[in-house]
């Protein structure tokens, strides 16, 4: 079996990075979805109202059918490498991170509100994430999984791996979209079998091996007929082992044998069946730590971790909020949001990630009785404070995180692995924070 290491790609493998503006959604038309606008090479971008959404051929003028926009509402202009948002004496004004502004220098991650349209500014977005592109009206099958530049770059790697036999391990918080990514890989693998998802933590106690590997009639009490098991169901397809860290020790040993010998023997059987399965695994736990304390087999870990990918939580990929909101709402609820509801959705940190967002919108679509979704239709957690305070709270949380990270880096002299252990986080998470806060690791290293 081919394997790939976990080391980060060299800088030469990274695409060039440029400033980019993401139109998340228009409140009156969230199902119109998102738009990515490359700012590099422009001196300014003018934004205003028109009858249809349109980006001019040269990319310097964006028109939206947002009736709360003025015909000439605002412009972004490049000032010696800094991007400035300028209100063009609009009727309804401009907001950045919930605060009314007339003129403001933009920083990475700023949330911009013009009329009833919401944007995210990124000072350094990967060039190959998306060229300037309007997703309005695109068929669901053609929509990208993510507009987040870093995540889109990682997903592009997975597409390259899809038609190989390299095993993939997806890491990330619960609800962050690991099964969606796994299904995406399977769809591009051209394997003729099924995509079979298995939640290892939900398998019945005492029946784990029977469920995975099958059983013969009469093998145990209650085995009233032959059962081929989930592994054989995934023959010539993809077996997605979600929450694989929860797999019991005995089942780990059997799974290792299946992957090594490419055959499976049902419980109570005397013969084996050949199987051809592509394994994609996932967990929200630190599997390296489980290997270190011998609660997860090292040899099985080597088999399933040919390539590892860390999925960011939803709070770190706000570029995708419009894509997700539009997809989840579809044509329901009149496909509209009040501006207060939109602010709350974008200010919330989503601790349960995409799964929580989907549930929130499904409930709101019912409660609004086919009308516009208002703040009152959202869960109490989103309504506890106004959006500006929520954004301020998120910024305060960033400051606390940065302070803790700097302290740990100083204590461990810039050693990423030591800091990851001290903060009980994955190394890649620490690397993302270092990059996010533009921290110079060399300044912490001695000698």
Buried (B, 14 or more C-beta within 10 A) or exposed (E): EEEBEBEEEEEEEBEEBBBBBBBBBBBBBBBBBBBBBBBEEBEBBBBBBBEEBBBEEEBBBBBBBBEBBBEBBBBBBBEEEEBBBBBBEBEBBBBBBBEEBEEBEBEEBBBBBBBBBBBBBBBBBBBEBBEBBBBBEBEEEEBBBBBBBBBBBBBBBBEEBBEBEBBBBBBBBBBBBBBEBBBBBBEBBEBEBBBBBBBBEEBEEEBBBBBBBBBBEEBEEEBEEBBBBBBBBBBEBBBBBBBBBBBBEEBBBBBBBBBEEEBBBBBBBEEBBEBBBBBBBBBBBBBBBBBEEEEBBEEBBBBBBBBBBBBBBBBBBBBBBBBBBBBBBEEBBBBBBBBBBBBBBBBBBBEBBBBBBBBBBBEBBEBBEEEBBBBEBBBEBBBEEBBBEBBBEBEEEBEEBBEEBEEBBEEBEBBBEBBBBBBEBBBBBBBBBBEBEEBEBEEBEEE
